[in-house]
């Protein structure tokens, strides 16, 4: 099947639309498929297919189980397969609706037998901090994808940003060096491609016209190159797992700081629980993995944005598993554990990363250190640790 699929998402709708328009203008034989979930209140999702000249087709897909996102999942692959039957269509640009996350849709497309060649999140750097600081529920902003959607603006935007290997960065006159530095520190491994509007060949546009690449040929447009670069869904999913996620490194520039905190000693559950609010609000974005003294086998995931913190179990630490179980795990997980192995604690460790303008690094360091077991508590041993008050049981729904 020769059809290539690139997924373009992001809550920054204007930046997303500009990115899609550039792809349509720069790749002959390209079309954009978009499902508008804003019409869900009327019982349907509106589907449009367009090219660089305008709308080619518009239709509706009924809700599935009163869920707009479910309707999108059911309708997406059949529509892409129909586009694949047309030999003139070489690239399908799946423009996701505002709050739809690219990971779920990339996995749906690949499961349907199609090839995802790129995943791009469009970003307006001037809006980066306002969205990361927005703790509103998506439902309050009219952006929920289902009646049961409990996500917030901040955590949804963070996942959209951090999953994509390519960021299409809008040429925003309101953005300053702090905004651009914040973007670079949040996702340092991403390829950042500048995007501006304009017609093909127009000096106001960033890119000249470029067709989809032929074998052995390099596309002239950085955005087109990103769309056809290739994408590994399984590797992308593994990279999001808290046990082996490639977290940002230490950085400090243009008023933005990334603070990386690592320790081998476990947290005291009550002291950490008492500090959660201060820690969640200490940075625009924080994430990582940690362990509690009373739950030594549980790898816990830390995910905070917009002042809201999500703590959940991400399964066991490998050190708590029998050797035979290792063979059932992905190689990347085993490699991450082996690289970070400790003779006493195995792969158990605290690894938290905080990124923000104006970060109080010293205060944050002091607060985190105060939540660890004291020397006396640590020396008491694991049997004593397990008898500590289970402060996180309610939060983890144990």
TAUR-V64503 format. One record per residue. N is the residue number from 1. RES is the residue in one small letter. PSI is psi in degrees with one decimal (none if undefined). NEAR is the number of other ideal C-beta (glycine too) atoms within 12 Angstrom. D_FIRST is the distance of its C-alpha to the first C-alpha in Angstrom with 1 decimal. Layout:
n=N res=RES psi=PSI near=NEAR d_first=D_FIRST
n=N res=RES psi=PSI near=NEAR d_first=D_FIRST
This chain:
n=1 res=x psi=122.7 near=19 d_first=0.0
n=2 res=x psi=-8.8 near=21 d_first=3.8
n=3 res=x psi=129.1 near=35 d_first=5.8
n=4 res=x psi=144.6 near=35 d_first=8.5
n=5 res=x psi=126.5 near=46 d_first=11.1
n=6 res=x psi=134.8 near=52 d_first=14.7
n=7 res=x psi=126.4 near=53 d_first=17.5
n=8 res=x psi=120.4 near=49 d_first=20.9
n=9 res=x psi=-176.3 near=45 d_first=23.9
n=10 res=x psi=142.8 near=45 d_first=27.6
n=11 res=x psi=-17.4 near=39 d_first=30.8
n=12 res=x psi=88.0 near=38 d_first=31.9
n=13 res=x psi=-41.0 near=29 d_first=30.6
n=14 res=x psi=-41.9 near=25 d_first=31.7
n=15 res=x psi=-38.3 near=42 d_first=30.2
n=16 res=x psi=-46.2 near=40 d_first=26.9
n=17 res=x psi=-38.3 near=29 d_first=27.0
n=18 res=x psi=-40.9 near=35 d_first=28.0
n=19 res=x psi=-45.3 near=49 d_first=25.1
n=20 res=x psi=-42.8 near=41 d_first=22.5
n=21 res=x psi=-38.0 near=37 d_first=24.5
n=22 res=x psi=-41.4 near=45 d_first=24.4
n=23 res=x psi=-43.7 near=53 d_first=20.6
n=24 res=x psi=-38.3 near=41 d_first=20.4
n=25 res=x psi=-32.4 near=36 d_first=23.1
n=26 res=x psi=-15.4 near=41 d_first=21.8
n=27 res=x psi=105.5 near=39 d_first=18.2
n=28 res=x psi=142.2 near=24 d_first=17.8
n=29 res=x psi=19.0 near=23 d_first=15.1
n=30 res=x psi=147.7 near=44 d_first=15.3
n=31 res=x psi=155.6 near=38 d_first=16.3
n=32 res=x psi=132.9 near=41 d_first=18.0
n=33 res=x psi=125.0 near=47 d_first=17.9
n=34 res=x psi=134.1 near=42 d_first=21.2
n=35 res=x psi=117.9 near=40 d_first=23.1
n=36 res=x psi=108.6 near=29 d_first=26.8
n=37 res=x psi=-5.5 near=35 d_first=28.6
n=38 res=x psi=-17.1 near=22 d_first=32.0
n=39 res=x psi=8.9 near=25 d_first=32.3
n=40 res=x psi=-29.6 near=34 d_first=32.3
n=41 res=x psi=-25.7 near=17 d_first=36.1
n=42 res=x psi=0.6 near=14 d_first=35.6
n=43 res=x psi=4.7 near=16 d_first=33.4
n=44 res=x psi=165.3 near=24 d_first=30.0
n=45 res=x psi=129.3 near=37 d_first=27.3
n=46 res=x psi=125.5 near=29 d_first=26.5
n=47 res=x psi=131.3 near=35 d_first=22.9
n=48 res=x psi=145.6 near=28 d_first=22.5
n=49 res=x psi=127.1 near=30 d_first=19.7
n=50 res=x psi=160.5 near=26 d_first=21.0
n=51 res=x psi=-165.0 near=29 d_first=20.5
n=52 res=x psi=-20.2 near=24 d_first=23.1
n=53 res=x psi=-18.3 near=14 d_first=25.4
n=54 res=x psi=-167.7 near=14 d_first=25.6
n=55 res=x psi=129.3 near=18 d_first=24.5
n=56 res=x psi=-32.2 near=24 d_first=22.2
n=57 res=x psi=143.0 near=20 d_first=22.4
n=58 res=x psi=138.2 near=19 d_first=24.4
n=59 res=x psi=-173.1 near=22 d_first=24.8
n=60 res=x psi=148.7 near=20 d_first=26.0
n=61 res=x psi=130.3 near=32 d_first=25.0
n=62 res=x psi=152.5 near=22 d_first=27.9
n=63 res=x psi=151.1 near=28 d_first=29.0
n=64 res=x psi=118.7 near=21 d_first=28.4
n=65 res=x psi=38.2 near=15 d_first=31.6
n=66 res=x psi=31.1 near=20 d_first=33.0
n=67 res=x psi=117.9 near=23 d_first=30.5
n=68 res=x psi=-39.8 near=41 d_first=28.5
n=69 res=x psi=-33.9 near=36 d_first=26.2
n=70 res=x psi=-37.9 near=27 d_first=25.5
n=71 res=x psi=-39.9 near=32 d_first=24.5
n=72 res=x psi=-46.1 near=42 d_first=22.1
n=73 res=x psi=-41.6 near=31 d_first=20.5
n=74 res=x psi=-32.1 near=22 d_first=20.3
n=75 res=x psi=-23.3 near=35 d_first=19.0
n=76 res=x psi=-54.5 near=41 d_first=16.5
n=77 res=x psi=-46.3 near=29 d_first=13.5
n=78 res=x psi=-38.4 near=23 d_first=14.0
n=79 res=x psi=-39.6 near=37 d_first=14.3
n=80 res=x psi=-38.7 near=39 d_first=11.2
n=81 res=x psi=-36.4 near=21 d_first=9.3
n=82 res=x psi=-39.8 near=23 d_first=11.5
n=83 res=x psi=-34.4 near=36 d_first=10.7
n=84 res=x psi=-23.3 near=27 d_first=7.0
n=85 res=x psi=-15.9 near=15 d_first=8.5
n=86 res=x psi=110.5 near=23 d_first=10.5
n=87 res=x psi=-18.1 near=11 d_first=9.6
n=88 res=x psi=-16.1 near=17 d_first=12.5
n=89 res=x psi=114.7 near=31 d_first=11.2
n=90 res=x psi=-24.8 near=32 d_first=10.1
n=91 res=x psi=127.3 near=45 d_first=11.6
n=92 res=x psi=118.6 near=46 d_first=12.5
n=93 res=x psi=110.6 near=51 d_first=15.9
n=94 res=x psi=103.7 near=47 d_first=17.0
n=95 res=x psi=109.2 near=43 d_first=20.7
n=96 res=x psi=146.5 near=46 d_first=22.5
n=97 res=x psi=160.7 near=41 d_first=25.9
n=98 res=x psi=-59.4 near=37 d_first=28.9
n=99 res=x psi=3.6 near=43 d_first=29.5
n=100 res=x psi=132.7 near=45 d_first=26.0
n=101 res=x psi=138.9 near=36 d_first=25.3
n=102 res=x psi=-29.0 near=44 d_first=22.0
n=103 res=x psi=-49.4 near=33 d_first=22.1
n=104 res=x psi=-41.9 near=33 d_first=21.8
n=105 res=x psi=-35.3 near=41 d_first=19.0
n=106 res=x psi=-41.0 near=42 d_first=16.9
n=107 res=x psi=-35.7 near=26 d_first=17.5
n=108 res=x psi=-44.6 near=32 d_first=16.6
n=109 res=x psi=-45.3 near=39 d_first=13.2
n=110 res=x psi=-39.7 near=27 d_first=12.4
n=111 res=x psi=-25.5 near=17 d_first=14.2
n=112 res=x psi=3.7 near=28 d_first=11.9
n=113 res=x psi=10.8 near=16 d_first=8.9
n=114 res=x psi=167.5 near=34 d_first=7.5
n=115 res=x psi=117.1 near=26 d_first=8.3
n=116 res=x psi=118.1 near=42 d_first=11.7
n=117 res=x psi=-6.9 near=38 d_first=12.8
n=118 res=x psi=148.3 near=44 d_first=16.3
n=119 res=x psi=124.3 near=46 d_first=19.0
n=120 res=x psi=132.9 near=49 d_first=21.9
n=121 res=x psi=127.1 near=50 d_first=25.2
n=122 res=x psi=135.0 near=48 d_first=27.3
n=123 res=x psi=134.6 near=48 d_first=31.0
n=124 res=x psi=109.2 near=37 d_first=34.3
n=125 res=x psi=-25.2 near=38 d_first=36.6
n=126 res=x psi=-20.7 near=25 d_first=39.6
n=127 res=x psi=0.2 near=30 d_first=38.4
n=128 res=x psi=-55.6 near=46 d_first=37.6
n=129 res=x psi=-41.2 near=35 d_first=41.0
n=130 res=x psi=-36.8 near=23 d_first=41.6
n=131 res=x psi=-38.9 near=42 d_first=38.4
n=132 res=x psi=-24.6 near=43 d_first=39.0
n=133 res=x psi=3.9 near=27 d_first=42.5
n=134 res=x psi=103.9 near=28 d_first=41.7
n=135 res=x psi=9.9 near=28 d_first=42.4
n=136 res=x psi=144.9 near=27 d_first=42.1
n=137 res=x psi=146.2 near=22 d_first=40.0
n=138 res=x psi=-35.5 near=34 d_first=36.9
n=139 res=x psi=-34.5 near=21 d_first=38.5
n=140 res=x psi=-25.1 near=16 d_first=41.5
n=141 res=x psi=7.5 near=23 d_first=39.4
n=142 res=x psi=26.7 near=20 d_first=37.4
n=143 res=x psi=8.1 near=31 d_first=34.2
n=144 res=x psi=139.9 near=30 d_first=33.9
n=145 res=x psi=-7.4 near=37 d_first=30.6
n=146 res=x psi=162.3 near=27 d_first=32.5
n=147 res=x psi=-26.4 near=17 d_first=36.1
n=148 res=x psi=7.3 near=16 d_first=36.2
n=149 res=x psi=115.3 near=29 d_first=34.8
n=150 res=x psi=15.3 near=18 d_first=37.5
n=151 res=x psi=161.3 near=36 d_first=35.8
n=152 res=x psi=165.5 near=33 d_first=37.6
n=153 res=x psi=-45.7 near=34 d_first=36.7
n=154 res=x psi=-49.1 near=38 d_first=37.4
n=155 res=x psi=-31.3 near=36 d_first=35.6
n=156 res=x psi=-46.2 near=45 d_first=32.4
n=157 res=x psi=-40.0 near=47 d_first=32.5
n=158 res=x psi=-43.6 near=40 d_first=33.1
n=159 res=x psi=-39.4 near=35 d_first=30.1
n=160 res=x psi=-42.9 near=46 d_first=27.8
n=161 res=x psi=-45.3 near=49 d_first=29.4
n=162 res=x psi=-16.2 near=39 d_first=29.3
n=163 res=x psi=-37.1 near=38 d_first=25.8
n=164 res=x psi=134.4 near=46 d_first=24.0
n=165 res=x psi=-11.5 near=37 d_first=24.0
n=166 res=x psi=132.8 near=41 d_first=24.3
n=167 res=x psi=121.6 near=43 d_first=27.0
n=168 res=x psi=111.0 near=52 d_first=27.0
n=169 res=x psi=115.9 near=41 d_first=30.8
n=170 res=x psi=145.1 near=37 d_first=32.4
n=171 res=x psi=85.8 near=29 d_first=35.3
n=172 res=x psi=117.9 near=26 d_first=37.9
n=173 res=x psi=-19.8 near=11 d_first=41.5
n=174 res=x psi=-15.5 near=17 d_first=42.8
n=175 res=x psi=142.9 near=26 d_first=41.3
n=176 res=x psi=-175.7 near=19 d_first=43.7
n=177 res=x psi=-34.7 near=16 d_first=43.6
n=178 res=x psi=-42.5 near=24 d_first=44.0
n=179 res=x psi=-45.7 near=31 d_first=40.9
n=180 res=x psi=-35.4 near=30 d_first=38.8
n=181 res=x psi=-38.2 near=27 d_first=40.4
n=182 res=x psi=-43.0 near=41 d_first=39.7
n=183 res=x psi=-43.6 near=45 d_first=36.0
n=184 res=x psi=-37.8 near=29 d_first=36.1
n=185 res=x psi=-31.9 near=39 d_first=38.0
n=186 res=x psi=-37.6 near=44 d_first=36.0
n=187 res=x psi=71.5 near=38 d_first=32.7
n=188 res=x psi=-22.2 near=27 d_first=33.8
n=189 res=x psi=-5.9 near=21 d_first=30.5
n=190 res=x psi=147.1 near=28 d_first=28.4
n=191 res=x psi=120.8 near=24 d_first=27.3
n=192 res=x psi=120.4 near=30 d_first=29.2
n=193 res=x psi=120.3 near=36 d_first=28.0
n=194 res=x psi=140.1 near=31 d_first=30.5
n=195 res=x psi=130.6 near=43 d_first=29.4
n=196 res=x psi=162.5 near=27 d_first=31.6
n=197 res=x psi=-174.8 near=23 d_first=31.3
n=198 res=x psi=161.6 near=20 d_first=31.8
n=199 res=x psi=155.7 near=20 d_first=30.2
n=200 res=x psi=129.9 near=26 d_first=28.2
n=201 res=x psi=-11.0 near=15 d_first=31.0
n=202 res=x psi=127.8 near=16 d_first=33.6
n=203 res=x psi=-21.9 near=11 d_first=35.8
n=204 res=x psi=-18.4 near=13 d_first=35.8
n=205 res=x psi=150.8 near=24 d_first=32.1
n=206 res=x psi=-36.0 near=32 d_first=31.1
n=207 res=x psi=145.4 near=37 d_first=28.2
n=208 res=x psi=165.0 near=21 d_first=27.8
n=209 res=x psi=140.1 near=26 d_first=24.9
n=210 res=x psi=132.0 near=31 d_first=21.9
n=211 res=x psi=168.4 near=24 d_first=18.6
n=212 res=x psi=139.9 near=34 d_first=15.3
n=213 res=x psi=137.3 near=25 d_first=15.9
n=214 res=x psi=159.9 near=13 d_first=15.3
n=215 res=x psi=129.3 near=8 d_first=15.4
n=216 res=x psi=-5.0 near=6 d_first=19.0
n=217 res=x psi=146.9 near=13 d_first=19.8
n=218 res=x psi=132.0 near=16 d_first=21.1
n=219 res=x psi=150.1 near=29 d_first=20.8
n=220 res=x psi=-20.7 near=20 d_first=24.3
n=221 res=x psi=128.9 near=31 d_first=24.1
n=222 res=x psi=-35.6 near=30 d_first=24.5
n=223 res=x psi=-41.4 near=44 d_first=22.7
n=224 res=x psi=-41.3 near=42 d_first=19.6
n=225 res=x psi=-40.9 near=27 d_first=19.9
n=226 res=x psi=-37.1 near=41 d_first=20.1
n=227 res=x psi=-27.2 near=47 d_first=17.0
n=228 res=x psi=11.4 near=36 d_first=14.9
n=229 res=x psi=-23.1 near=25 d_first=17.1
n=230 res=x psi=150.9 near=21 d_first=15.0
n=231 res=x psi=131.7 near=34 d_first=16.2
n=232 res=x psi=106.5 near=20 d_first=17.3
n=233 res=x psi=-42.1 near=31 d_first=18.0
n=234 res=x psi=-42.1 near=20 d_first=20.3
n=235 res=x psi=-37.9 near=23 d_first=22.2
n=236 res=x psi=-39.2 near=31 d_first=22.6
n=237 res=x psi=-42.8 near=23 d_first=24.0
n=238 res=x psi=-36.7 near=24 d_first=26.4
n=239 res=x psi=-16.2 near=29 d_first=27.6
n=240 res=x psi=-12.4 near=32 d_first=28.7
n=241 res=x psi=132.3 near=25 d_first=30.8
n=242 res=x psi=-27.0 near=34 d_first=34.5
n=243 res=x psi=-25.9 near=41 d_first=35.3
n=244 res=x psi=14.4 near=30 d_first=33.1
n=245 res=x psi=138.3 near=31 d_first=32.3
n=246 res=x psi=92.5 near=26 d_first=33.0
n=247 res=x psi=155.3 near=38 d_first=35.7
n=248 res=x psi=154.5 near=34 d_first=37.2
n=249 res=x psi=171.7 near=19 d_first=40.1
n=250 res=x psi=138.9 near=20 d_first=43.6
n=251 res=x psi=154.0 near=27 d_first=43.9
n=252 res=x psi=106.3 near=20 d_first=46.5
n=253 res=x psi=147.2 near=19 d_first=46.2
n=254 res=x psi=34.9 near=21 d_first=46.9
n=255 res=x psi=1.2 near=19 d_first=48.5
n=256 res=x psi=134.4 near=36 d_first=45.5
n=257 res=x psi=137.2 near=33 d_first=45.8
n=258 res=x psi=118.9 near=35 d_first=43.6
n=259 res=x psi=123.4 near=36 d_first=45.8
n=260 res=x psi=125.2 near=29 d_first=44.6
n=261 res=x psi=121.3 near=36 d_first=46.8
n=262 res=x psi=136.3 near=24 d_first=46.7
n=263 res=x psi=156.2 near=26 d_first=49.2
n=264 res=x psi=-20.6 near=24 d_first=49.6
n=265 res=x psi=140.2 near=30 d_first=52.2
n=266 res=x psi=161.0 near=37 d_first=51.2
n=267 res=x psi=146.6 near=45 d_first=51.8
n=268 res=x psi=121.7 near=34 d_first=54.8
n=269 res=x psi=-41.8 near=37 d_first=53.2
n=270 res=x psi=-42.5 near=22 d_first=55.9
n=271 res=x psi=-38.0 near=28 d_first=56.2
n=272 res=x psi=-43.7 near=39 d_first=52.5
n=273 res=x psi=-40.5 near=27 d_first=52.3
n=274 res=x psi=-23.9 near=18 d_first=55.2
n=275 res=x psi=-1.0 near=27 d_first=53.5
n=276 res=x psi=-45.1 near=29 d_first=50.1
n=277 res=x psi=-45.0 near=15 d_first=50.8
n=278 res=x psi=-39.4 near=25 d_first=52.1
n=279 res=x psi=-39.7 near=37 d_first=49.2
n=280 res=x psi=-31.4 near=32 d_first=46.5
n=281 res=x psi=0.3 near=27 d_first=48.2
n=282 res=x psi=-22.6 near=34 d_first=48.9
n=283 res=x psi=155.9 near=45 d_first=45.7
n=284 res=x psi=-32.3 near=40 d_first=43.0
n=285 res=x psi=131.9 near=46 d_first=40.5
n=286 res=x psi=148.8 near=45 d_first=41.1
n=287 res=x psi=167.8 near=41 d_first=39.0
n=288 res=x psi=-158.7 near=37 d_first=39.1
n=289 res=x psi=151.0 near=38 d_first=40.3
n=290 res=x psi=169.9 near=46 d_first=43.8
n=291 res=x psi=148.3 near=46 d_first=46.1
n=292 res=x psi=144.8 near=41 d_first=49.2
n=293 res=x psi=-35.3 near=39 d_first=52.2
n=294 res=x psi=-5.7 near=32 d_first=52.4
n=295 res=x psi=65.2 near=33 d_first=48.8
n=296 res=x psi=-15.6 near=32 d_first=48.3
n=297 res=x psi=-11.0 near=26 d_first=45.3
n=298 res=x psi=120.8 near=33 d_first=43.2
n=299 res=x psi=118.2 near=39 d_first=40.8
n=300 res=x psi=139.0 near=40 d_first=41.1
n=301 res=x psi=131.1 near=29 d_first=38.8
n=302 res=x psi=124.9 near=39 d_first=40.4
n=303 res=x psi=105.2 near=33 d_first=38.5
n=304 res=x psi=137.1 near=36 d_first=40.7
n=305 res=x psi=147.5 near=39 d_first=40.2
n=306 res=x psi=24.5 near=32 d_first=42.3
n=307 res=x psi=-1.1 near=27 d_first=45.2
n=308 res=x psi=137.6 near=30 d_first=43.5
n=309 res=x psi=133.6 near=36 d_first=42.9
n=310 res=x psi=122.5 near=30 d_first=40.6
n=311 res=x psi=126.6 near=38 d_first=41.6
n=312 res=x psi=158.1 near=20 d_first=39.8
n=313 res=x psi=135.4 near=26 d_first=39.5
n=314 res=x psi=26.5 near=28 d_first=36.4
n=315 res=x psi=-169.3 near=24 d_first=37.4
n=316 res=x psi=153.5 near=26 d_first=39.9
n=317 res=x psi=146.5 near=35 d_first=40.7
n=318 res=x psi=-27.9 near=34 d_first=39.8
n=319 res=x psi=-19.6 near=28 d_first=43.5
n=320 res=x psi=-3.1 near=22 d_first=44.3
n=321 res=x psi=151.3 near=22 d_first=42.0
n=322 res=x psi=154.0 near=12 d_first=42.9
n=323 res=x psi=-36.4 near=13 d_first=41.5
n=324 res=x psi=-28.4 near=8 d_first=39.5
n=325 res=x psi=-21.8 near=17 d_first=37.5
n=326 res=x psi=-35.1 near=22 d_first=36.2
n=327 res=x psi=-17.2 near=13 d_first=33.8
n=328 res=x psi=-4.0 near=15 d_first=32.0
n=329 res=x psi=154.6 near=26 d_first=31.3
n=330 res=x psi=145.5 near=21 d_first=28.5
n=331 res=x psi=-36.6 near=16 d_first=29.5
n=332 res=x psi=-33.7 near=23 d_first=29.6
n=333 res=x psi=-42.9 near=34 d_first=32.1
n=334 res=x psi=-39.8 near=23 d_first=34.3
n=335 res=x psi=-40.6 near=18 d_first=34.2
n=336 res=x psi=-41.2 near=28 d_first=35.3
n=337 res=x psi=-43.0 near=31 d_first=38.1
n=338 res=x psi=-37.1 near=19 d_first=39.3
n=339 res=x psi=-20.3 near=16 d_first=39.5
n=340 res=x psi=29.0 near=26 d_first=41.6
n=341 res=x psi=140.2 near=19 d_first=43.8
n=342 res=x psi=138.6 near=21 d_first=47.4
n=343 res=x psi=-27.5 near=9 d_first=49.9
n=344 res=x psi=-44.1 near=16 d_first=51.3
n=345 res=x psi=-1.6 near=26 d_first=48.7
n=346 res=x psi=-129.3 near=25 d_first=45.4
n=347 res=x psi=3.8 near=36 d_first=42.5
n=348 res=x psi=131.9 near=37 d_first=44.5
n=349 res=x psi=161.1 near=34 d_first=45.2
n=350 res=x psi=128.6 near=33 d_first=45.5
n=351 res=x psi=94.2 near=34 d_first=42.9
n=352 res=x psi=140.5 near=43 d_first=43.0
n=353 res=x psi=129.2 near=40 d_first=41.9
n=354 res=x psi=127.9 near=42 d_first=43.4
n=355 res=x psi=128.9 near=44 d_first=42.4
n=356 res=x psi=151.5 near=37 d_first=44.4
n=357 res=x psi=147.4 near=30 d_first=46.7
n=358 res=x psi=32.6 near=21 d_first=50.3
n=359 res=x psi=131.7 near=30 d_first=49.6
n=360 res=x psi=83.0 near=20 d_first=52.9
n=361 res=x psi=-46.1 near=24 d_first=51.9
n=362 res=x psi=-42.9 near=14 d_first=55.3
n=363 res=x psi=-38.1 near=20 d_first=55.8
n=364 res=x psi=-43.5 near=31 d_first=52.3
n=365 res=x psi=-45.4 near=23 d_first=53.1
n=366 res=x psi=-42.0 near=18 d_first=56.4
n=367 res=x psi=-44.4 near=29 d_first=55.1
n=368 res=x psi=-44.0 near=37 d_first=52.4
n=369 res=x psi=-35.6 near=23 d_first=55.0
n=370 res=x psi=-16.1 near=21 d_first=57.3
n=371 res=x psi=-9.8 near=34 d_first=54.9
n=372 res=x psi=163.0 near=31 d_first=54.7
n=373 res=x psi=141.5 near=32 d_first=57.1
n=374 res=x psi=170.9 near=19 d_first=60.5
n=375 res=x psi=-42.5 near=9 d_first=61.8
n=376 res=x psi=-41.9 near=10 d_first=64.0
n=377 res=x psi=-41.0 near=24 d_first=61.1
n=378 res=x psi=-42.2 near=22 d_first=58.9
n=379 res=x psi=-20.2 near=12 d_first=61.7
n=380 res=x psi=-22.8 near=18 d_first=62.2
n=381 res=x psi=171.5 near=17 d_first=59.1
n=382 res=x psi=-34.0 near=24 d_first=56.1
n=383 res=x psi=-40.3 near=11 d_first=58.3
n=384 res=x psi=-37.4 near=18 d_first=60.0
n=385 res=x psi=-41.3 near=30 d_first=56.7
n=386 res=x psi=-15.9 near=19 d_first=55.4
n=387 res=x psi=1.9 near=14 d_first=58.5
n=388 res=x psi=152.6 near=30 d_first=57.9
n=389 res=x psi=130.1 near=20 d_first=57.4
n=390 res=x psi=70.5 near=21 d_first=53.8
n=391 res=x psi=-23.4 near=25 d_first=53.4
n=392 res=x psi=0.7 near=32 d_first=49.6
n=393 res=x psi=-42.6 near=19 d_first=49.4
n=394 res=x psi=-42.9 near=12 d_first=49.2
n=395 res=x psi=-36.8 near=22 d_first=46.6
n=396 res=x psi=0.3 near=22 d_first=44.5
n=397 res=x psi=43.5 near=9 d_first=45.3
n=398 res=x psi=none near=17 d_first=46.7
